């Protein structure tokens, strides 16, 4: 066994319990705490040349490493996505099949917002609300021919707006 291996064995034997107690104050899961202590000792092994056993700073050095390991683990945990078990939150998330519909809906809404008020009213009434031309004419207080004309020009205007937006169909 080399001198470094003997030193590491001595460090493990002498300081493992103290390190585990220190880390356990911050990490309640025993297995996770043991993993963090192992990571601490691994980092100490990588820099074994920095440890001076003639001075009484070995434990402080190991506790500093342990503190850094615990901090790094906490930061990494904060960046990780959390599992959600709230049924309402899960239901509110768009599923893969719904995403395309949502994007198309946003594009159509943006295109409709670019139309004149008269054209938008006709498109919403006839195409989205499912009203007849006659019903739309009565609702908007305009002749049926005007509704047909506005619908025709609104569709042409929407086509131009979609082309401007880069949406080609």
Secondary structure, DSSP 8 states (H G I E B T S, - for coil): --HHHHHHHHHHHHHHHHHHHHHHTT---HHHHHHHHHHHHHHHHHTGGG--TTTT-HHHHHHHHHHHHHHHHHHHHHHS------HHHHHHS--HHHHHHHHHHHHHHHHHHTS-HHHHHHHIIIIIS---HHHHHHHHTS-HHHHHHHHHHHHHHHHHHHHHHT---
